[in-house]
Amino acid sequence: MNGWLIVIIVFLVANYLLEQIVSHLNIKALANKVPEEFKEIFDAEKYQKSQKYTKVTSRFEFIQSTISTVVLLSFLLAGGFNSVDIFVRSFNQGEIVSGILYIASLILLSSILALPFSFYSTFVIEERFGFNNTTKKTFIGDIIKGISLSILIGTPVLYLILCFFETTGNSAWIYCWAGLTLISIVLQFLAPVLIMPLFNKFTPLEDGILKEKVLELTQNASFSIQGIYTMDGSKRSSKLNAYFTGFGKFRKIVFYDTLLQKLDDDEIVAVLAHEMGHYKQHHLLKMLAISICHTGLLFFLLSLFIGNENLFAAFQMEHLSIYGALIFFSFIFSPVNLFLGVALNSLSRKHEFEADRYAATVPHRGTALMSGLKKLSVANLSNLTPHPALVFLHYSHPPILARIQALHKITDNETSN
């Protein structure tokens, strides 16, 4: 049997087994009693509901992962990748157009497989636990908009990548790295203006006490913003969130309308102070730099696998191609991505603690942030006791209890001083 095929199958099966073991450990780690910190805000019935939500979503992820893995392995061993290649080559459109059609076809097949799971998750599980506000019209509309954006943005990007690798030889990975980095930065500025309004309605925050408190916070911190907006998050879900978007003077504050309904003004401002902490600590720039380096590493390693006949033989391919290498390399790179993901999540959790610390240094915001985090957890039915293995592998944010404990130390020190 082809050596690369053995490696790929081992990677796929090992990753599947790892995820199932960690998920099982996470379910076992669920605590029966409400943690002491949450007893005043999380009643027993609501807490049991959060436990059940974790169990139901975990079982659903197990089913989805199992079916997806079986389908992928079957498609691989049955020569499905080669069959799609033969199909797109039958149009005789040349390597670049054939490559776009090939990758688009694989994405379409993957999306078709994922669609029933997405539908069930939204209209059965999220509906059952009181989160879903998405109508079928909105669901279908989101799919159509997503496909349209993929065509409008993804096609030119893929065209450039294939062109570079077809025409610039050994330097292709550098051109791809530079080009994709430039496009990513441009999209950071265009997304809030052109893309995000396609999916949600953004309305300037009404004048009032909350707006005054937000402006006072940003002015005292010399933090320039372009505007403060609310977003109709309730259009799809009852879950709470808030975020910044844009860079420099183009920054915008966005509150989900659900957040404004569930948190009081001081708690909202404390959540905002946390988000400001990310900017003040330069977390976004650090993560952008890491992302750029990650992209460069990916393209460099990809360049080493272009034309690898053994790799193509593992997928039963009759023709070598740049576009085939793009797809097949992703299988080889997945273990590297796993380790990089663990490292990035660890750094991200560190950043969250630092942003919390910044928010707690703003007068009277530490206590308000703790209160806000508790309400967010209750409203979102968060798992308060995730297993450390799950946190290690997948959590970009520390568990809520760990954040609250860290905030307690800060506020207690301030009180004692």
N, C-alpha and C positions, 0 to 999 in steps of 0.2 A: 504494500500500500504506500502511496505517496506520503513522504515525510511531513510535508506542509499540511496535508489533509489531517494527519494524526494530531499534529500540534493544534490546528484550528478546532477540531472536535473536542480535544482535551480542554482547551480554553473555554469553549461554549458550555460544556457539561460542568466543569469545575466552577464557573461563574454562577451557573444555575443552582448548583448544590450549595454554594456559599450563601447565596441570597436566601435560600429556603431555610438553612440552618440559623442564620441571623434572624430571620422573621420568626422562627419558632422560639428562639431565645427571647425575643422581644415580647411575644405573647406571654411566655412564662414569667416575665419580669413585671407584668401588670400587678399593681398593688390593690388589694381588696378594699383598703381603707383610704379615705381622703387624706392626703398629706396635711400635716398640721397647718402649714402656711395657707391652705385653701379652705379650711373648714368654715370660715365665715362667709365665703362667697360661692363655694361649690357644694351644693346640698347632695345628699347621698344618691338621690334619684338621677340627678344630672351627671354625677360622677360615673354611675353605672352606665349611663348612656354613652359617655365618652369612652369607657372601656369596651363597650359593645361596638362602637364605631371603629376603634382600632382593630378589633378582631375581624369584623366584617370586611373592612378594606384590605386587611392582610390576607384573608382567604381569597378575596377577589384577585389580588395581585398574584397569589400563588397559581390560580387557574389561568390567568392571562399569561404569566411567565411560562407555565408548562406548555400551553398550547403554542405560544410563539416560538419556544425553543424546539418543540417537535416539528412544527411546520418548517422552520429554518433549516434544521438538520435534514429533513426529508427533501426539501428543495435543493439543498447542496448536493446530497448524495445521488439525487435523481438527475443531475445535470441541468437544473433549471436555469442557472446563470448562463450556460451556453445556449440554451433554447431561446432565451430572450435576446441574446446577442445575434443569433442567426436571424431572428425575426426583424430586428432593427436594420441589420445589414441588407435585408432583402429590398429595402427602399433605395439602395445605392446612392446615398447622400454624402458620402465621404466620412472621414474619421471623426471630425469635430461634430457635425450634425448627428451622426450615428451615436456618438458618445452622449450627447445631450438627450437623445431619445432613449438610450439604454438606461441612463441613470434615472430619468423621469419615469420610465416604465417600472423600475425596481421600487422607486418611492411610491408610485401609484399602487403597486401590489401590497407593499407594506401598509399603506394607509387604508386600503380596503380591509386588510386583516385587523387593523386597530380600530376601525370604525364601530363595529358592534360593541366592543369593550368600552369605548368612549361614550356611546349612547347609553349603555347599561349603567355605567358609573354615574352619569349625569342624571338620568331620568328614573333610576331605581334606587341606587344607594344614597346619593346626595338628596334625593327627594324624600326618601325614608327617614333621614335624620334632620330634615327641615332646612337644608342648605340651599337646595336648588330653586332658582327663580328663572332659569333659562326656558324660554319657549322653544318649541320645535322650529319655529320660523327663525329665531335667533341662532339656534344650533346649526341649521342648514346655511344660514347667511354667513356665519363665522367660517364654515368649511369653504364656501365659495370665495370669500375674501382671502382666506389663507392660501388657497390654490392660486388665485390671481396674483397675490404678492410673490409667491414662490416663482411664478413664471416671469413676472416683471423684474424681480431682483435676482433670483437664482440663476435664470438662464444666461444673462450677460456675464455674471461672475464665473459660471461654469465654462462659458465660451472662452473667456480670457485665460482661465487656468489651462484648458486644453490647448489653446493657441500657444501659450508660453512653452508648455512641455513639447509641443510639436515642432517649434521653430527656434528655440533659444538654447538647445543642447544642455550641457552640464550646469549652466547658470539658471535654468528654468525655475528651480526651487526658490532662488533669491527673488526673481521677478514676481513669482506667485506670492511669496511672503510679503513683499513690499506692497503689491497691489491689493491684497486682501486686507492688510493692515489699514491702508488708506481708505478703502471702502467701509471698513468697520467704524472708523472714526467719523467719517461723513454721516453714516447712518445714525450715530449717536445724536447728531444734531437734527437730522431730518425726521427721525422716528416720532418725537413728541409733536411735530408740526403736521406731518403728512400721514403717518402710519397709524399711530395710536387713536386718533380721532375717527378712524374708520370703524373701530370696534366699540368705542365708548364715547359718551358725551361729557365734555369738560365744561364746567360752569364756574366763573369767578366766584370766590367765596363772598357771601353777602357781608355788608358792613355790620359790625356789632362787636361785642366784647371779645369773642374768640379771635376775630381778625386783628383787633387791637393788641391782644396778647401775643399773637404770632409776630406781628410787625415789631413789637417791643423787643421780643427775643432776638429776632434777626438783626435789628439795629444795634442792640447792645453788644452783639457778637461780631459786628461789622461783617455781616453775612449778606451779600447782595443776592436778590432774587428778582425774577421777572414778573412773577405773579403767584397767587394762591388760588387753587382750584379744587372743586369737588368733582368726583367722578361717579357716574351711575353704576357702581359695582353691584348694587342690588339688582341690576338688570339680569345678572347671571347667578349670583350667589349671595347668601346672607353673611358670609365670612367677612372679617374685618381686615383692613390693611391701610397703609399710607406709604408714600415714597417721594423721593426727589427724582427729577429727570432733567437732563441737560447739564451743561457745564458753564462755569463762570457766571457772567451776568445774565445768561440765558437759562439759569436754573429756575425750575418751577416746583412748587410744593403741591402735591396732589393727595387729597384725603378721599378715601372711599366714603360714600354717603352713609354706609352702614357703620363706619367708625364714628361719625358725628352723632349717630343715633344712640350708640351704646356707651361712649366714654364722655366724661365731663370735660370742660374746657381745659382745666389744669392737666389732666391726664393726656389730652390730645397734644398740648404744648410740650409735655415731657417726652412723648413719642417723637415729636418733631425734633426736640433737642438731641435725642438719640441719633436720628438721621443726620442732623448737622454734625454730630461727632464723627461720622464717617468722613465727611468732607474735611473737617478740621484736622483729622489725623491722617489725611491723604490716602485713605484706604482705597478709594476708587482709582486713583492714579497708580497705586501699587498693583492693584489687581489687573488694571489695563496693561501695565508693563509685563506682568506675568503672562497674561493672555497672548500678548504679542510674541513673547519668547516661546510659548507653547506652540503657537502657529508656525513659527520658524522651525522648531524641532520637528514638527509633524511633516512639513514639506521636505526638509532635508532627508529624513528617514524614508519618506515616500520615494524620493529620487533614487535611492539605493535599490528599490524593488521594481523599478520600471524595467520591463522586459524580462523579468524573472520567469523562465519557462516552467520551472518546477512548481512555482506558485500558481501559475495559470493552469497547469495540469491538475492541480488539486481541485480546481473548480470545473474540470473537464472541458476547458475552453479550447476551441479549434483555432482561434486567432489571438495573437498578442495585440494589446491596445493600451493606450494611455488611460482611457476611461475605465477599462477593466482593472488596471492597477490601482486606480483611486478607490474602487470598491473593495478589492481583495486586501489591500493594505490595511483597511480599517479593521479587518478581522485580526491581523497580526498586531496592530497597534493597541487593541482593546486592553490587554493586560497592562501595558504601559500607562494607558489612560486611567486604569483602576488605581494604580499607585499614585499617579499625579493627582487624581481626584481626592484621594485620602489626604494628601499633603495640603491641597488647596482648601479642603473643608476644615482642616486643623487651623490653618491660617485665618480662614473666615471666622471661625469660632473665637479666635483670639481678638479679631477686629470687633466682633460684637461686644465682647467684654469691655474693650477700650471705648467703644461708643457709649455703652452704658455708663462707664466711669465719667466720660465727658458730660453726659446728661445730668449725672448726679452732682456735678460740681456747680451746675446752674442753681442758684438759690431756690430751695424748696422743691426741686424737681425730682430728687431721688425717690422720695415717698410716693409722689404722683406717678412716677414711671413704674414702680412696683405695683401700684394699684391698677394702672393701665394694662400691664403685662398679664396680671391675673384675670382681668375682664376679657382680654383677648383670648386667653387660654380657654376660659369657660365658653365664650361665644363660638370658638372654633373647634370645641371638643378635643383639645390637644391631649396627647398622651403625656402625662406628667412624669412617668417613670420609665422612659425608654431604656432598653438594655444598652450598656456601654459599647457593645460591638456594633449596634445599629448606629449609634452616635458617631463612633469612630469612622465607619464606612460612608455614611450618607448625610449626616447632619451638618449643614452649613451654619446653623445657629446652635448655641449651647442649649441644653434642656432648660425650660423655664425655671425650675427649682434652683438650678445652679446659678442662673442669672440673679434671681431674687436673693439668694444667700450672699452673693458677691456685693449686691447693692446694699444689703443690710450692714455689711462690714463698713462700707463707705459712710453711710448715714449715721451709724453708731459712733464712728470715729469723729465725725463732724459734731455730733451732739456732745461727746465727751470733751471735745476741745472748746 
